[in-house]
Amino acid sequence: MDIKLALKRQYHASFMMIRQAVERCPDDLWAANDHPRDFWRIAYHALYYTHLYLFQKNAAFEPWGLHRDDNAKLWARPWKPGKGPVPYTKAEILDYLTSCDNFVDEAVDALNLEAESSGFSWYKMPKFEHQLVNLRHIHQHSGQLSEILMSREIDTDWFARPDVPM
């Protein structure tokens, strides 16, 4: 079995699910603040950390071009208009998503999955296991986004792999 190919497929399928949720999110829900975390913030958080953990180590990380220094405030709750970071637009999040999706194959190919360290001091585990954690993380947030949409009776599809329809 080609582990790197399997990882790539799962990342691409994850990004397909996030993309679908973002595209289906009504404009009035994007920054509605009626959930402990705004829709836009969950999407950005999922992408940011997936992107970060696709690098071999923290020191090698190259942030997205529109990354803002106020992003540390993104995790504070709840976000209040004028009291926190300005939301990213759907178009910006979709741009970041496309950038992450386009980066996956190159990033996974460059990973040393046999490394004993994740490359991130806060994750005490081997690199391969860290990639599994990264996939679990993006799926957790994909599920959150889908659940928020379901509260508005907007359904999303499941993608097991990008090349195999369910």
PyMOL CGO cylinders between C-alpha atoms (Angstrom):
from pymol import cmd
from pymol.cgo import CYLINDER

trace = [
    CYLINDER, 0.00, 0.00, 0.00, 1.23, 3.48, -0.88, 0.3, 1, 1, 1, 1, 1, 1,
    CYLINDER, 1.23, 3.48, -0.88, 0.77, 5.41, 2.39, 0.3, 1, 1, 1, 1, 1, 1,
    CYLINDER, 0.77, 5.41, 2.39, 1.59, 8.79, 0.86, 0.3, 1, 1, 1, 1, 1, 1,
    CYLINDER, 1.59, 8.79, 0.86, -0.98, 8.27, -1.91, 0.3, 1, 1, 1, 1, 1, 1,
    CYLINDER, -0.98, 8.27, -1.91, -3.60, 7.35, 0.69, 0.3, 1, 1, 1, 1, 1, 1,
    CYLINDER, -3.60, 7.35, 0.69, -2.77, 10.47, 2.72, 0.3, 1, 1, 1, 1, 1, 1,
    CYLINDER, -2.77, 10.47, 2.72, -3.03, 12.68, -0.37, 0.3, 1, 1, 1, 1, 1, 1,
    CYLINDER, -3.03, 12.68, -0.37, -6.42, 11.22, -1.27, 0.3, 1, 1, 1, 1, 1, 1,
    CYLINDER, -6.42, 11.22, -1.27, -7.73, 11.79, 2.23, 0.3, 1, 1, 1, 1, 1, 1,
    CYLINDER, -7.73, 11.79, 2.23, -6.50, 15.38, 2.32, 0.3, 1, 1, 1, 1, 1, 1,
    CYLINDER, -6.50, 15.38, 2.32, -8.08, 16.08, -1.07, 0.3, 1, 1, 1, 1, 1, 1,
    CYLINDER, -8.08, 16.08, -1.07, -11.38, 14.50, 0.05, 0.3, 1, 1, 1, 1, 1, 1,
    CYLINDER, -11.38, 14.50, 0.05, -11.24, 16.59, 3.24, 0.3, 1, 1, 1, 1, 1, 1,
    CYLINDER, -11.24, 16.59, 3.24, -10.76, 19.76, 1.24, 0.3, 1, 1, 1, 1, 1, 1,
    CYLINDER, -10.76, 19.76, 1.24, -13.68, 18.79, -1.00, 0.3, 1, 1, 1, 1, 1, 1,
    CYLINDER, -13.68, 18.79, -1.00, -15.89, 18.56, 2.07, 0.3, 1, 1, 1, 1, 1, 1,
    CYLINDER, -15.89, 18.56, 2.07, -14.72, 21.92, 3.47, 0.3, 1, 1, 1, 1, 1, 1,
    CYLINDER, -14.72, 21.92, 3.47, -15.18, 23.52, 0.02, 0.3, 1, 1, 1, 1, 1, 1,
    CYLINDER, -15.18, 23.52, 0.02, -18.73, 22.24, -0.27, 0.3, 1, 1, 1, 1, 1, 1,
    CYLINDER, -18.73, 22.24, -0.27, -19.61, 23.54, 3.21, 0.3, 1, 1, 1, 1, 1, 1,
    CYLINDER, -19.61, 23.54, 3.21, -18.14, 26.99, 2.49, 0.3, 1, 1, 1, 1, 1, 1,
    CYLINDER, -18.14, 26.99, 2.49, -19.85, 27.22, -0.89, 0.3, 1, 1, 1, 1, 1, 1,
    CYLINDER, -19.85, 27.22, -0.89, -23.22, 26.22, 0.60, 0.3, 1, 1, 1, 1, 1, 1,
    CYLINDER, -23.22, 26.22, 0.60, -22.99, 28.55, 3.59, 0.3, 1, 1, 1, 1, 1, 1,
    CYLINDER, -22.99, 28.55, 3.59, -25.61, 31.30, 3.29, 0.3, 1, 1, 1, 1, 1, 1,
    CYLINDER, -25.61, 31.30, 3.29, -24.17, 34.81, 3.46, 0.3, 1, 1, 1, 1, 1, 1,
    CYLINDER, -24.17, 34.81, 3.46, -26.17, 35.62, 6.59, 0.3, 1, 1, 1, 1, 1, 1,
    CYLINDER, -26.17, 35.62, 6.59, -24.61, 32.63, 8.39, 0.3, 1, 1, 1, 1, 1, 1,
    CYLINDER, -24.61, 32.63, 8.39, -21.00, 33.35, 7.43, 0.3, 1, 1, 1, 1, 1, 1,
    CYLINDER, -21.00, 33.35, 7.43, -20.32, 35.64, 10.42, 0.3, 1, 1, 1, 1, 1, 1,
    CYLINDER, -20.32, 35.64, 10.42, -23.68, 35.37, 12.22, 0.3, 1, 1, 1, 1, 1, 1,
    CYLINDER, -23.68, 35.37, 12.22, -22.18, 34.75, 15.66, 0.3, 1, 1, 1, 1, 1, 1,
    CYLINDER, -22.18, 34.75, 15.66, -25.07, 32.41, 16.53, 0.3, 1, 1, 1, 1, 1, 1,
    CYLINDER, -25.07, 32.41, 16.53, -22.68, 29.52, 17.17, 0.3, 1, 1, 1, 1, 1, 1,
    CYLINDER, -22.68, 29.52, 17.17, -19.81, 29.57, 19.69, 0.3, 1, 1, 1, 1, 1, 1,
    CYLINDER, -19.81, 29.57, 19.69, -17.47, 29.81, 16.69, 0.3, 1, 1, 1, 1, 1, 1,
    CYLINDER, -17.47, 29.81, 16.69, -18.45, 31.65, 13.52, 0.3, 1, 1, 1, 1, 1, 1,
    CYLINDER, -18.45, 31.65, 13.52, -18.63, 29.61, 10.34, 0.3, 1, 1, 1, 1, 1, 1,
    CYLINDER, -18.63, 29.61, 10.34, -15.82, 31.58, 8.68, 0.3, 1, 1, 1, 1, 1, 1,
    CYLINDER, -15.82, 31.58, 8.68, -13.61, 31.12, 11.73, 0.3, 1, 1, 1, 1, 1, 1,
    CYLINDER, -13.61, 31.12, 11.73, -14.05, 27.34, 11.86, 0.3, 1, 1, 1, 1, 1, 1,
    CYLINDER, -14.05, 27.34, 11.86, -13.22, 27.11, 8.15, 0.3, 1, 1, 1, 1, 1, 1,
    CYLINDER, -13.22, 27.11, 8.15, -10.13, 29.29, 8.49, 0.3, 1, 1, 1, 1, 1, 1,
    CYLINDER, -10.13, 29.29, 8.49, -8.94, 27.45, 11.60, 0.3, 1, 1, 1, 1, 1, 1,
    CYLINDER, -8.94, 27.45, 11.60, -9.27, 24.06, 9.87, 0.3, 1, 1, 1, 1, 1, 1,
    CYLINDER, -9.27, 24.06, 9.87, -7.35, 25.28, 6.83, 0.3, 1, 1, 1, 1, 1, 1,
    CYLINDER, -7.35, 25.28, 6.83, -4.65, 27.11, 8.78, 0.3, 1, 1, 1, 1, 1, 1,
    CYLINDER, -4.65, 27.11, 8.78, -3.72, 24.15, 10.96, 0.3, 1, 1, 1, 1, 1, 1,
    CYLINDER, -3.72, 24.15, 10.96, -4.01, 21.61, 8.15, 0.3, 1, 1, 1, 1, 1, 1,
    CYLINDER, -4.01, 21.61, 8.15, -1.67, 23.80, 6.11, 0.3, 1, 1, 1, 1, 1, 1,
    CYLINDER, -1.67, 23.80, 6.11, 0.75, 24.23, 9.04, 0.3, 1, 1, 1, 1, 1, 1,
    CYLINDER, 0.75, 24.23, 9.04, 0.94, 20.52, 9.82, 0.3, 1, 1, 1, 1, 1, 1,
    CYLINDER, 0.94, 20.52, 9.82, 1.63, 19.61, 6.21, 0.3, 1, 1, 1, 1, 1, 1,
    CYLINDER, 1.63, 19.61, 6.21, 5.14, 20.95, 6.81, 0.3, 1, 1, 1, 1, 1, 1,
    CYLINDER, 5.14, 20.95, 6.81, 7.83, 18.69, 8.23, 0.3, 1, 1, 1, 1, 1, 1,
    CYLINDER, 7.83, 18.69, 8.23, 8.41, 21.08, 11.12, 0.3, 1, 1, 1, 1, 1, 1,
    CYLINDER, 8.41, 21.08, 11.12, 7.09, 24.32, 12.54, 0.3, 1, 1, 1, 1, 1, 1,
    CYLINDER, 7.09, 24.32, 12.54, 10.18, 26.34, 11.51, 0.3, 1, 1, 1, 1, 1, 1,
    CYLINDER, 10.18, 26.34, 11.51, 9.57, 25.52, 7.83, 0.3, 1, 1, 1, 1, 1, 1,
    CYLINDER, 9.57, 25.52, 7.83, 5.97, 26.82, 7.77, 0.3, 1, 1, 1, 1, 1, 1,
    CYLINDER, 5.97, 26.82, 7.77, 5.18, 29.46, 5.16, 0.3, 1, 1, 1, 1, 1, 1,
    CYLINDER, 5.18, 29.46, 5.16, 1.86, 31.16, 5.99, 0.3, 1, 1, 1, 1, 1, 1,
    CYLINDER, 1.86, 31.16, 5.99, -0.79, 31.93, 3.39, 0.3, 1, 1, 1, 1, 1, 1,
    CYLINDER, -0.79, 31.93, 3.39, -0.31, 35.31, 1.70, 0.3, 1, 1, 1, 1, 1, 1,
    CYLINDER, -0.31, 35.31, 1.70, -3.43, 36.81, 3.32, 0.3, 1, 1, 1, 1, 1, 1,
    CYLINDER, -3.43, 36.81, 3.32, -2.57, 35.56, 6.81, 0.3, 1, 1, 1, 1, 1, 1,
    CYLINDER, -2.57, 35.56, 6.81, -2.99, 38.37, 9.33, 0.3, 1, 1, 1, 1, 1, 1,
    CYLINDER, -2.99, 38.37, 9.33, -1.13, 38.92, 12.58, 0.3, 1, 1, 1, 1, 1, 1,
    CYLINDER, -1.13, 38.92, 12.58, -4.44, 39.32, 14.43, 0.3, 1, 1, 1, 1, 1, 1,
    CYLINDER, -4.44, 39.32, 14.43, -5.30, 35.69, 13.70, 0.3, 1, 1, 1, 1, 1, 1,
    CYLINDER, -5.30, 35.69, 13.70, -4.41, 34.68, 17.26, 0.3, 1, 1, 1, 1, 1, 1,
    CYLINDER, -4.41, 34.68, 17.26, -7.67, 36.40, 18.24, 0.3, 1, 1, 1, 1, 1, 1,
    CYLINDER, -7.67, 36.40, 18.24, -9.60, 34.09, 15.92, 0.3, 1, 1, 1, 1, 1, 1,
    CYLINDER, -9.60, 34.09, 15.92, -10.04, 31.51, 18.64, 0.3, 1, 1, 1, 1, 1, 1,
    CYLINDER, -10.04, 31.51, 18.64, -11.51, 33.90, 21.23, 0.3, 1, 1, 1, 1, 1, 1,
    CYLINDER, -11.51, 33.90, 21.23, -15.23, 33.54, 21.71, 0.3, 1, 1, 1, 1, 1, 1,
    CYLINDER, -15.23, 33.54, 21.71, -17.56, 34.99, 20.80, 0.3, 1, 1, 1, 1, 1, 1,
    CYLINDER, -17.56, 34.99, 20.80, -16.41, 37.28, 18.04, 0.3, 1, 1, 1, 1, 1, 1,
    CYLINDER, -16.41, 37.28, 18.04, -18.11, 40.65, 18.29, 0.3, 1, 1, 1, 1, 1, 1,
    CYLINDER, -18.11, 40.65, 18.29, -18.25, 43.03, 15.34, 0.3, 1, 1, 1, 1, 1, 1,
    CYLINDER, -18.25, 43.03, 15.34, -15.64, 45.72, 15.86, 0.3, 1, 1, 1, 1, 1, 1,
    CYLINDER, -15.64, 45.72, 15.86, -14.11, 43.83, 18.81, 0.3, 1, 1, 1, 1, 1, 1,
    CYLINDER, -14.11, 43.83, 18.81, -12.06, 41.22, 16.99, 0.3, 1, 1, 1, 1, 1, 1,
    CYLINDER, -12.06, 41.22, 16.99, -10.61, 40.31, 13.65, 0.3, 1, 1, 1, 1, 1, 1,
    CYLINDER, -10.61, 40.31, 13.65, -12.56, 41.16, 10.54, 0.3, 1, 1, 1, 1, 1, 1,
    CYLINDER, -12.56, 41.16, 10.54, -13.90, 37.95, 9.01, 0.3, 1, 1, 1, 1, 1, 1,
    CYLINDER, -13.90, 37.95, 9.01, -12.29, 36.52, 5.95, 0.3, 1, 1, 1, 1, 1, 1,
    CYLINDER, -12.29, 36.52, 5.95, -14.68, 36.53, 3.01, 0.3, 1, 1, 1, 1, 1, 1,
    CYLINDER, -14.68, 36.53, 3.01, -15.93, 33.35, 1.39, 0.3, 1, 1, 1, 1, 1, 1,
    CYLINDER, -15.93, 33.35, 1.39, -13.83, 34.17, -1.65, 0.3, 1, 1, 1, 1, 1, 1,
    CYLINDER, -13.83, 34.17, -1.65, -10.71, 34.52, 0.51, 0.3, 1, 1, 1, 1, 1, 1,
    CYLINDER, -10.71, 34.52, 0.51, -11.37, 31.24, 2.32, 0.3, 1, 1, 1, 1, 1, 1,
    CYLINDER, -11.37, 31.24, 2.32, -12.00, 29.47, -0.99, 0.3, 1, 1, 1, 1, 1, 1,
    CYLINDER, -12.00, 29.47, -0.99, -8.74, 30.92, -2.30, 0.3, 1, 1, 1, 1, 1, 1,
    CYLINDER, -8.74, 30.92, -2.30, -6.88, 29.63, 0.75, 0.3, 1, 1, 1, 1, 1, 1,
    CYLINDER, -6.88, 29.63, 0.75, -8.58, 26.25, 0.40, 0.3, 1, 1, 1, 1, 1, 1,
    CYLINDER, -8.58, 26.25, 0.40, -7.50, 26.01, -3.24, 0.3, 1, 1, 1, 1, 1, 1,
    CYLINDER, -7.50, 26.01, -3.24, -3.97, 26.95, -2.24, 0.3, 1, 1, 1, 1, 1, 1,
    CYLINDER, -3.97, 26.95, -2.24, -3.90, 24.25, 0.46, 0.3, 1, 1, 1, 1, 1, 1,
    CYLINDER, -3.90, 24.25, 0.46, -5.40, 21.65, -1.87, 0.3, 1, 1, 1, 1, 1, 1,
    CYLINDER, -5.40, 21.65, -1.87, -2.84, 22.48, -4.56, 0.3, 1, 1, 1, 1, 1, 1,
    CYLINDER, -2.84, 22.48, -4.56, -0.04, 22.16, -1.98, 0.3, 1, 1, 1, 1, 1, 1,
    CYLINDER, -0.04, 22.16, -1.98, -1.00, 18.71, -0.64, 0.3, 1, 1, 1, 1, 1, 1,
    CYLINDER, -1.00, 18.71, -0.64, 0.76, 16.45, -3.13, 0.3, 1, 1, 1, 1, 1, 1,
    CYLINDER, 0.76, 16.45, -3.13, 4.04, 18.34, -2.96, 0.3, 1, 1, 1, 1, 1, 1,
    CYLINDER, 4.04, 18.34, -2.96, 3.85, 18.61, 0.83, 0.3, 1, 1, 1, 1, 1, 1,
    CYLINDER, 3.85, 18.61, 0.83, 3.06, 14.94, 1.45, 0.3, 1, 1, 1, 1, 1, 1,
    CYLINDER, 3.06, 14.94, 1.45, 5.78, 13.86, -0.97, 0.3, 1, 1, 1, 1, 1, 1,
    CYLINDER, 5.78, 13.86, -0.97, 8.28, 15.96, 1.00, 0.3, 1, 1, 1, 1, 1, 1,
    CYLINDER, 8.28, 15.96, 1.00, 7.31, 14.53, 4.41, 0.3, 1, 1, 1, 1, 1, 1,
    CYLINDER, 7.31, 14.53, 4.41, 9.54, 12.06, 6.17, 0.3, 1, 1, 1, 1, 1, 1,
    CYLINDER, 9.54, 12.06, 6.17, 6.79, 9.87, 7.59, 0.3, 1, 1, 1, 1, 1, 1,
    CYLINDER, 6.79, 9.87, 7.59, 9.37, 7.77, 9.42, 0.3, 1, 1, 1, 1, 1, 1,
    CYLINDER, 9.37, 7.77, 9.42, 10.57, 10.72, 11.52, 0.3, 1, 1, 1, 1, 1, 1,
    CYLINDER, 10.57, 10.72, 11.52, 10.28, 10.05, 15.25, 0.3, 1, 1, 1, 1, 1, 1,
    CYLINDER, 10.28, 10.05, 15.25, 9.19, 13.66, 15.85, 0.3, 1, 1, 1, 1, 1, 1,
    CYLINDER, 9.19, 13.66, 15.85, 6.12, 15.44, 14.55, 0.3, 1, 1, 1, 1, 1, 1,
    CYLINDER, 6.12, 15.44, 14.55, 8.25, 18.55, 14.05, 0.3, 1, 1, 1, 1, 1, 1,
    CYLINDER, 8.25, 18.55, 14.05, 5.98, 20.51, 16.40, 0.3, 1, 1, 1, 1, 1, 1,
    CYLINDER, 5.98, 20.51, 16.40, 6.96, 20.76, 20.07, 0.3, 1, 1, 1, 1, 1, 1,
    CYLINDER, 6.96, 20.76, 20.07, 3.35, 20.57, 21.25, 0.3, 1, 1, 1, 1, 1, 1,
    CYLINDER, 3.35, 20.57, 21.25, 2.79, 17.21, 19.50, 0.3, 1, 1, 1, 1, 1, 1,
    CYLINDER, 2.79, 17.21, 19.50, 4.89, 14.47, 21.08, 0.3, 1, 1, 1, 1, 1, 1,
    CYLINDER, 4.89, 14.47, 21.08, 4.45, 11.78, 18.43, 0.3, 1, 1, 1, 1, 1, 1,
    CYLINDER, 4.45, 11.78, 18.43, 6.01, 10.45, 15.22, 0.3, 1, 1, 1, 1, 1, 1,
    CYLINDER, 6.01, 10.45, 15.22, 5.37, 12.31, 11.96, 0.3, 1, 1, 1, 1, 1, 1,
    CYLINDER, 5.37, 12.31, 11.96, 3.11, 9.66, 10.42, 0.3, 1, 1, 1, 1, 1, 1,
    CYLINDER, 3.11, 9.66, 10.42, 0.83, 9.60, 13.46, 0.3, 1, 1, 1, 1, 1, 1,
    CYLINDER, 0.83, 9.60, 13.46, 0.81, 13.40, 13.40, 0.3, 1, 1, 1, 1, 1, 1,
    CYLINDER, 0.81, 13.40, 13.40, -0.55, 13.29, 9.85, 0.3, 1, 1, 1, 1, 1, 1,
    CYLINDER, -0.55, 13.29, 9.85, -3.39, 11.07, 11.06, 0.3, 1, 1, 1, 1, 1, 1,
    CYLINDER, -3.39, 11.07, 11.06, -4.11, 13.62, 13.79, 0.3, 1, 1, 1, 1, 1, 1,
    CYLINDER, -4.11, 13.62, 13.79, -4.08, 16.36, 11.14, 0.3, 1, 1, 1, 1, 1, 1,
    CYLINDER, -4.08, 16.36, 11.14, -6.69, 14.48, 9.10, 0.3, 1, 1, 1, 1, 1, 1,
    CYLINDER, -6.69, 14.48, 9.10, -8.83, 13.90, 12.21, 0.3, 1, 1, 1, 1, 1, 1,
    CYLINDER, -8.83, 13.90, 12.21, -8.62, 17.62, 12.96, 0.3, 1, 1, 1, 1, 1, 1,
    CYLINDER, -8.62, 17.62, 12.96, -9.83, 18.75, 9.55, 0.3, 1, 1, 1, 1, 1, 1,
    CYLINDER, -9.83, 18.75, 9.55, -12.62, 16.17, 9.67, 0.3, 1, 1, 1, 1, 1, 1,
    CYLINDER, -12.62, 16.17, 9.67, -13.74, 17.39, 13.10, 0.3, 1, 1, 1, 1, 1, 1,
    CYLINDER, -13.74, 17.39, 13.10, -14.15, 20.89, 11.73, 0.3, 1, 1, 1, 1, 1, 1,
    CYLINDER, -14.15, 20.89, 11.73, -15.73, 19.68, 8.50, 0.3, 1, 1, 1, 1, 1, 1,
    CYLINDER, -15.73, 19.68, 8.50, -18.30, 17.97, 10.71, 0.3, 1, 1, 1, 1, 1, 1,
    CYLINDER, -18.30, 17.97, 10.71, -18.87, 21.18, 12.68, 0.3, 1, 1, 1, 1, 1, 1,
    CYLINDER, -18.87, 21.18, 12.68, -19.48, 23.12, 9.47, 0.3, 1, 1, 1, 1, 1, 1,
    CYLINDER, -19.48, 23.12, 9.47, -21.86, 20.44, 8.19, 0.3, 1, 1, 1, 1, 1, 1,
    CYLINDER, -21.86, 20.44, 8.19, -23.75, 20.45, 11.49, 0.3, 1, 1, 1, 1, 1, 1,
    CYLINDER, -23.75, 20.45, 11.49, -24.14, 24.23, 11.41, 0.3, 1, 1, 1, 1, 1, 1,
    CYLINDER, -24.14, 24.23, 11.41, -25.48, 23.97, 7.86, 0.3, 1, 1, 1, 1, 1, 1,
    CYLINDER, -25.48, 23.97, 7.86, -27.86, 21.17, 8.89, 0.3, 1, 1, 1, 1, 1, 1,
    CYLINDER, -27.86, 21.17, 8.89, -29.32, 23.51, 11.51, 0.3, 1, 1, 1, 1, 1, 1,
    CYLINDER, -29.32, 23.51, 11.51, -30.48, 25.52, 8.48, 0.3, 1, 1, 1, 1, 1, 1,
    CYLINDER, -30.48, 25.52, 8.48, -31.59, 22.36, 6.63, 0.3, 1, 1, 1, 1, 1, 1,
    CYLINDER, -31.59, 22.36, 6.63, -28.67, 22.60, 4.20, 0.3, 1, 1, 1, 1, 1, 1,
    CYLINDER, -28.67, 22.60, 4.20, -27.17, 19.18, 3.53, 0.3, 1, 1, 1, 1, 1, 1,
    CYLINDER, -27.17, 19.18, 3.53, -23.61, 18.32, 2.58, 0.3, 1, 1, 1, 1, 1, 1,
    CYLINDER, -23.61, 18.32, 2.58, -22.17, 15.24, 0.94, 0.3, 1, 1, 1, 1, 1, 1,
    CYLINDER, -22.17, 15.24, 0.94, -19.55, 12.83, 2.24, 0.3, 1, 1, 1, 1, 1, 1,
    CYLINDER, -19.55, 12.83, 2.24, -16.44, 12.19, 0.18, 0.3, 1, 1, 1, 1, 1, 1,
    CYLINDER, -16.44, 12.19, 0.18, -14.48, 9.03, 1.04, 0.3, 1, 1, 1, 1, 1, 1,
    CYLINDER, -14.48, 9.03, 1.04, -11.92, 9.80, -1.65, 0.3, 1, 1, 1, 1, 1, 1,
    CYLINDER, -11.92, 9.80, -1.65, -11.84, 12.47, -4.34, 0.3, 1, 1, 1, 1, 1, 1,
    CYLINDER, -11.84, 12.47, -4.34, -11.91, 9.84, -7.11, 0.3, 1, 1, 1, 1, 1, 1,
    CYLINDER, -11.91, 9.84, -7.11, -14.61, 7.57, -5.70, 0.3, 1, 1, 1, 1, 1, 1,
    CYLINDER, -14.61, 7.57, -5.70, -18.15, 8.98, -5.50, 0.3, 1, 1, 1, 1, 1, 1,
    CYLINDER, -18.15, 8.98, -5.50, -20.29, 7.79, -2.59, 0.3, 1, 1, 1, 1, 1, 1,
]
cmd.load_cgo(trace, "trace")
